[in-house]
Amino acid sequence: MRRKIVAGNWKMNKTFQEADELINEIIDGLDEANQKNINVVICPPFTYIELCTDYAQESEYSVGAQNVSNNDSGAYTGEVSAKMLHSMGVEYCIIGHSERRKYFKETDHELTQKAELLLKNDILPIFCCGELLPDREASKHFDVVKQQLGNALFGLDPLDFAKLIIAYEPVWAIGTGITATPDQAQEMHAYIRALISDKYGKEIAKNTSILYGGSCNAQNAKELFANADVDGGLIGGACLKATDFLKIIDSF
Ligand code: 13P
């Protein structure tokens, strides 16, 4: 079912003490806020997952991971598997973030493997896609997103695909303070929904949540979320301050 989702990607930020403080401030705000059926997802670094899943038992948010291994288990030093995440109470996992594509050279094939392993372990993948600035300047942004989705996801069977969440994150908007305009976001989200419809049919397309990410903040979230095909946000910098993150949740 199509859900409104606001997910906070903490990236590689916060010490344990700071993470404890932030999650408690968010919890206090969530307790007060009328949540209007919005799914709030907190994606801390692996090291703070247990902290966040412990508190989540008494609060109204879910926990997501920022990455997962593309292998099932075994001798992969430093990796964390989908099965491990599931055993910690993790319900979502970001895959294909542009930072992982760029710095860790994640490939489409690895993303397919990650999506499959997550789904096998009852974790919902949040699949990131989005073009670089030169792609947009050359009017190739639709082609890039089409390829990213097609290559990594369109081999999944419909029942699996139906569980995915898509996050459109134009790379030029991430951490830059330059947000896609509401029209640019809506245009791409509608395009993504049309691609899903062509591949998997209208019903699955209608029910897929498509989030926007890239300099989404307390000031611009309302305008972005007001669009018909924008079902929420994947928030970076602005989720590191509880008051800003809570305002974004309240923007629906
Ligand atoms: P910013 O909100 O800092 O631009 O980051 C967005 C993002 O990458 C979320 O995954």
Boltz pocket constraint, residues with backbone or C-beta under 6 A from the ligand:
constraints:
  - pocket:
      binder: B
      contacts: [[A, 9], [A, 97], [A, 169], [A, 173], [A, 174], [A, 175], [A, 176], [A, 177], [A, 213], [A, 214], [A, 215], [A, 216], [A, 234], [A, 235], [A, 236], [A, 237], [A, 238]]
      max_distance: 6.0
